[in-house]
Amino acid sequence: MMGGRALLLLLVSALLVQIRASDPLLYEPFDEDFEGRWVVSKKDDYQGVWKHAKSDGHEDYGLLVSEKARKYAIIKELDEPVTLKDGTVVLQFEVRLQNGLECGGAYIKYIRPQDAGWDAKEFDNETPYTIMFGPDKCGSTNKVHFILKHKNPKTGKYVEHHLKFPPSVPYDKLSHVYTAILKPDNEVRILIDGEEKKKVNFLSADDFEPALIPSKTIPDPDDKKPEDWDERAKIPDPDAVKPDDWDEDAPMEIVDEEATKPEGWLDDEPEEIDDPEAAKPEDWDDEEDGEWEAPKIDNPKCEEAPGCGEWKRPMKQNPAYKGKWHAPMIDNPNYKGIWKPQEIPNPEYFELDKPDFDPIAAIGIEIWTMQDGILFDNILIADDEKVATSILEKTWKPKYDVEKEKEKAEEDAAGADGLSEFQKKIFDILYKVADVPFLAPYKTKIIDVIEKGEKQPNITIGILVSVVVVFVTVLFRILFGGKKPVAPVKPAAEAEKPKATETDGAGSSGDKDEKEDEKEETAAPRRRTRRET
């Protein structure tokens, strides 16, 4: 009898553990108004108004960024801190950029415990956090952040460790789910809409910048390069002598004495003449405007002739030209290599088997965005991946399917003016290409070109060719070396329409230069004479 009771208690306990494991540690669906559960920052910088609003086209509610060009801050304190040191932890939330995202963040900060007496109304960008996760896009930034703030046990200082080569932010206006799965073996997986985009290890120096574990040694800051240290691998040959017949004063080009004037050359005809059809404007005032002169046009008689005006013999390359003489380079017998300071033990070095995470005591959204319409929903912290997947399937997936159908219908209605399904697949692939690690220095330019292509679907092929050229060029440089610069990523359509340049609201020096170039190009050009060729 006692054995039966013990077995029953064991089964009940196992069931309770299973039920507990299936419950999220935190779940915020925003079915009800956030007031009373979330605290809006009272700091003066944060004037953005949060609203409890429906997602466009759905009956589902979320937390809405309602105004453009504002700073926003809101926080929710947890009933109990969530530890990240033991077992799996899943961080997940849904964001819809209903008006797109040209410049702004849509990430969440997972706040560590604060000092005694801290007030949630004081939440701002200085509030210490453990993890920052989510999309951010502005200028050269286009990434899904994953940042860990970790305390160095040697110095006691917190250091931000940024995920290297993070995935890009989806470019559309649909609902998307961002998931970070932290595993007990130090693995981190980043998912977007349930699809894995990145898998890294907290302790890998290849995955985080700076590395979580500092290097064992550092360059000695007090070490100085000796004065007699010679870093020149090659030097001019001190024994070399300039040849006697080396003429440094010989010009690069000389007159071609063998050239003869082409037959039919019109010596007495000017290259340009007054436009016979031009007339002095009626409102022209000689006293105020000066003497009126007809604009010049190319002399039509010169079109059929070899040339007009005074003929001069053309220049040709001087066979005697050698330029300035320089002694040939030879190996430097005193070469010692490139000097580097000696390595010393790093006083900040430490070892660990896994990160010493601070617990999560609150979740906060602290952003500065130029766009409104950003909707947060279904914020989740769980210790079971299946819980996160289940919530994704029940809450996000039905909405996303509806949004995709609507988007497809709008594309079909737009016809040639919209992006076809084939073009969308191309751009999806190009976004993945932009995430390739060795293209990181060119990622900003590539994404900029892709986004222009999405706005001008007719140049899709040009965009594809441009990105492929960059990809092949960089790959070629990696394989074979070379110092040749990468060809600029530029849509073919831009070359055909030089006047359709995009400028920002404030303008820039580059914009000014382009306009000056246009002025020069649109001024009456002077036709190059044949005698100059």
N, C-alpha and C positions, 0 to 999 in steps of 0.2 A: 504493500500500500504506500509506504513511504517512498519506495523507488518510483512508483507511478507519479506521485506528486512532484518529486524532484525532476522527473522527465518533463512533466507539464510546465513547471516553472522555467525550465531551460528553453522549451519551445516558445513560451510567451516572451521570454527575454530576447530570444533571437528574432522574434517577430517585431518587437519594439525597436530593436536595433536597426532592422531592415526598414521599418517605417521612418525612423529618424534619419537614416541615410538617404532616403528618397525625398526628404524635405529640403528645400533651398535654405541656405543660411540667411539670405536676404532676397526678397523678391518685391519689386515695385512696378506694378502694371499701370499705375496712374488711372485706375478705374474711378477713383474718387479724387476730389480736389486735393492738391498737395498742401494747402495751408493747414498749419497745425502739426504737420508731420515733417515738413521741410522748413528750413530757416533761410530767409533771404538776407544776404549781407547788407548791413547798414553803412558800410564804408562809402564815402562820398564818390569814389571813382565808379561805383557800380550803379548806374542809372537805368540799365536795361530792365524792362518789365517782363517778368515771367507770366505765362498764362496757361491755364488748364484748358486745352483745346483739342478738337478732333483732328485726326489726320485727314488730309484732303481726299475725299472720295470714300471715306470709311466712317463707321460709327465708333471706332476705337479712339480713346483719348490718350494724350501724351503731355509732356512738359514742353511748352513752346517758347522759343526765342521770338518775341513779337515785334522788335524794332531793329532797324538797320543802324550800323555804326555806333554800337553801344558796347560797354563792358557789362558782363553778367556774372553773378556769383550766387550760388545757392548750395546748401549743404543739408545732409540728413545724417544724424548721429545714430549709430547702431546700438541696439539694446545691450549687446555683448560684443567685445572685440573679436575679430576673426583672425585666428593664427594661420600663418602661411608656412610654418616650419614642419608640419606633420601632414602627410597625405597629399592628395590631389586637391587643388583649389581651382575653380572655374570662375573667371570674371567675364560677364557677358552683358551687352546692352544693344539696344536697337536705336538707330538714328535715321531720320529721313530729311534730306536736304531739299525741301520742297521748292525752293527758289534757286537751287544750285549753291555752289560755294566757290566764289571767286577769291575771297580773302577772309579767313576765319578759322576757328577751331571748333571741334565738336567732340572733344575728348572728356574723359572722366578722371578725376583724381581720387585715389584711394588713400584717405587721410590716416596718418598714424596717430596714436594717442598724444594729446596736447598736455601742456603743463597745467597744473592745478589753477583753477580760476579762469581758464580760457572760456570765452563766450563765443558761441557759434555765429553770432551776429558780426563778429570781427573777421570772419572768413575772407581771405583775399589771396593774391598770388604769392604772398610770403608764407602762407600757412604750410608747414611741413607735411609732405606726403610720403607714402611708401612706394606707390606705383602710379604712373600716369599712362593712360592707355586710350587710344582712339584717333580719329582722323584729324588732320590739320593741313590746311592748304592756303598758301599765300606767296606770291612771287616765286622764288626758287624752291620753296617748301611744298612738297606734295607727298605726304607720307602718313601712314598709320603708326603713330608714336607707340613705343613701349619703352618706358623709362623707369629704371629701378633706382631709388635712393637708398644707398647702403652705407652703414656706419663702419668706418675703418677702426678696428679694435685697437690699433696701435696709437692712432692720433685722436680718436674720438670724433673725427669730422665726418660729416655725411658727404658722399660723392654721388653725383648723377651718372648713371651708366646707361647710355643710349643704345638701343638695338641698331646694329649695323644693317644697311640695305633693307629698310623696312618696306612692306608692300605699299603700293599707291592707293589713293582714295578713289573709289568708283566715281565715274564722271557724271552719272545720271542723277535724276531727281527721285529715285525710287527708295523704298525702305531697305536698309541693309543692317545686318547683325554682325557685330564685332565680338569675337571670342578670344580670350587668352586662357590657355590651360597650363597651369603650373604643376609639374609632376614632382614627386619626391626624389627622383633620380636627377634633379636639376634641369630637366628638359622643359622647354617652353614652346608651346605651339600657338601660332597666331592663325585664326580662321576668319574668313569673311563669308557670311551666308552659309556657314557650315563647311566651307571648303578650305582645306589647309593651304595657307599662303607662305608660311615660314615655320621652320622647326629649328630651334637653336638650343644651346646649353649655357646656363648662367655662368659657368666657370671657364668657358672657352674664350680665349683672347681674340679669336676670329669673329666672334658673334656680338661682342659688346665693346663700346668705346666710351671711356677707357675701360680696359679689362677689369673685371671685378677683383682679381688677385693682382696686385702690383708686381712689377718685375723685381727679381731678386737683387739686381744691381742697377745703379744709375750712374751717369757720367759725373765725375767729381767736379762740382762747381768751382772748386778752388784750384783745379789743375790748369796751368797756363802753357800755351805753345812756346817752346824754346825759340829764341830769336834766330838761331841758325838753322831752324827746320825748313827744308826746301821742299815744297809741294809740287814743283814744276816737273812733270814727267819728261817734257821735251824743252830744249833750249836752242837758240840760234847758234850755229856752228861758229865758234870764235876764230877759227882758222880760215873760214871762207872769205874769198875776195871777189869783188864785183868784176866781171869781165870787162876788158878795155872797150869792147865794141857795144857795151850796153848803154843805150841812150835813153836816160830817164825822161828827157824833155820831148821825145818824139810824140806827136799828137796821136790820139786813137784813130782819128779819121783825117783823110786828106781829100782834096779836090780830085775828081776823076778827070784827068786831062784827056783821056781818050773818048770821052762822051761827046756827042754831037747833038746839036739842036734838032728836034724832030721836025720833019717836013710838015708844013702847014701851021706851024706855031704862030699865033697872032700876037706879035710884039706890041702893037699899038692899041690893042683892046684891053680895057681894064677887067679885072676879075669880077668886080661888082659894079653895078650901075644903079642909078636912082630908079625906084619903082615908078614906072610911067603911069600906073593906075592910082597912085597915091594922091590924095588931095589934102590941102591944108585945112584943118578943122575950122569951122565957122567961129568957134569961140576962142581961137588962138589969138593971144595978145602978144605982139612982138616985144612990147616994152616990158611986160611981166614974164613972158615965157621965153623970150629970146628969139633969134631968127629961126624960122621954121625950116627944117631940112627934111626932104623926102627920105623914107627908109630905104636901105639898100637891099638889092636882090642879086642873086647870081646872074652874071651876064649870059644870056641864052646862046650867044655866039661861041662861048667857050665850051659849051656842052658837046658840040660836034668836033671841035678842034682838039689837038693834043694838049693845048694849054694857052694861057693868055699872059700878057704882061712881059716884063723883062725876063728873059731866059737866063738861068745860071746853071753852070755845070753841077751835077749832084756830087755829094760826098761819098767816099768809099772807105772801107777799112784799110788802115795803114799797115802794110806788111812789115814795116820796121818797128811797129809799136811793141814795146815790152813792158811798159809801166815801171813803177818804182821797184828797184832791186831790193830783195830781202835775202839775208843769209839763210840757207836751208836749215831745217830743224834736225837736231840729233838727240839721241838719248842723253838725259841729264845724269852724269856720273854721281851727282850729289843728291839725287832724288831719294826721298825717304817715305814717300806715300802721303796720302791725305791724313793730316794730324787729327787725332781724336783724343779727348780727355780720357784718362784712365777710369775704369769702372770701380766703384766702391759699393759696399753693401747698402741697400736701400733701407733707410730707417723706418719707412712706412710699410715695408713688406710684411705680409702675414700669410698664413696658410689656413685653409678651411675645406671641409668636405662638402658643405652646402652653405648657401647664403644665410646670414643671420637676419632674417626678415623681421622688420617691425610689424606688429599686428595692424589690422585695418580697424579703426575705431569709427570711421565715418566715410561717406562718399560725397564728393563735392564736384560741382561743375563750375569752373571759373574760366571764362573765355572772353575774348575780345573779337568781335566779328563784324564784318561789313554787310553781311546778309541777314535778313530775317527769315522766318519760316523753318528754322531748324527745330525738329521735333524729336525729343528723347522719349524712349518708351522701354518697358520690360527690362529694367535694370536688375541684374541677377548676380548673386554670389552663391556658389554651390560647391559641395565637396564630391559631386558625382557628375561625370560627363553626361550620363544618360538623362539626368534631370535637365541639364542645359539643352540637350538635343530635343527633348520632349517639349519644352516650352517654346523653342524655336519653331518646331513643326506645328504647334497648336496656335501660336500667336502671329508669328511673322510670315510663315509660308503662305497662308491663305491671302493675306494682304498683298504680298509680293506678286502672287499669280494674277490677282485682279489688276494690279498696276502694270504688269507686263502686257496683259491683254489690251488694256487701254492704250498703252504706249504703241503697241503694234497697230492698233486701229488708227491712231493718229498718224503713224508713219505711212500707212496705206492711203489715208486721205490726202497726206501731203504729196504723195507721189514722188516725182524726181527731186523735189526740194528737200525731202527728208532722207535719213539714213536707212538704207535697205538692211535686211537681216544679214546679208553677205558682208556689207560694209561694217556693220556692228561687230561681226566676228573678226574682221581684219583689225579694227581698232582695239578689240579686246586682246588680240595677239600682240599688237604693237605696245600696249600698256605693259604686257608681261615682258616683252623685249626690253623695255625701259628699265625694268627691275633687275636685269642681269647685272651682277656685281661689277664686272670690268667696264661697264658703260656708265658707272656712277658719275664720273666727271661731266658726262654729256646728258645726264638724265633730264635736267631742267629744260634744255633746248629741245630734246626729243618730245617731251610731254607738251611743251608749248606748241610745237608743230602739230602734234596729234589733235590737240584741242582746236586749233584753227581748222584742221581738216574736218572735224565733226561739225563745225559751223558752215563749212563749204564742201558738202559731199561730192561735188563734181571734181574735186582735185584729189580724191582718194588714192588714185594710182600714183600721182606725184608724191604724196605723203609717203606711201609705201616705198617708193624708189629712194626717197631721201633717207629714210631710216635704215634701209638696207645698205645704202652707200656708207653711212656712218658705221654701221655694224661691221661690214667687211673691212673698212679702212682701219678701224681700231683693232680688229682681229689680225689683220696683216701686220700692223705695227708690233703687236704682241709677239707674233711668230717670227718676224724677220727684222724687227728693230726699225730704226730710221727716225729722222727728225721732222719729217714732213707733217705740217699741221693738218688736222682733220678738216675735210670740206665742210663748210657751214651747212647746217640743216635748214633748208629753205624750200617751201612749197613752190612747185613750178609755176603756179598761177601768180605768185608774187612777182616773178621776173617779168611777166607779161603785163602787169598792172602796177608800175612803179609809183603811181600817184595814190593808190589805195592803201596808204600806210596807216597802221594803227598807232594811236598815241594815247598816253594816259592823260588824266584830267589836268595834272599840274604841268605837263610838258617835261622835256628833258633836253640836255645838251645834244644827245644823239638825234632827237627829233628836230632840233634847230639845224643841225648839220645837214640832215636829209632835205629840209626845206631849202637851205642855201644851195644844195646840189641841184634841186629841181629848178631853182631860179636860173642857175647857169645853163641847165639843159634847155629850158624853154626860151632863153634869150635868142635873138637872131643869130644863128650859127654862121661861122665863116667857113666857107668850103675850102678844104685843103687843096693847094695848087699842085699841079702835077710836077712842077719843078722841085717841089719839096719831097717828092717821093723817090 
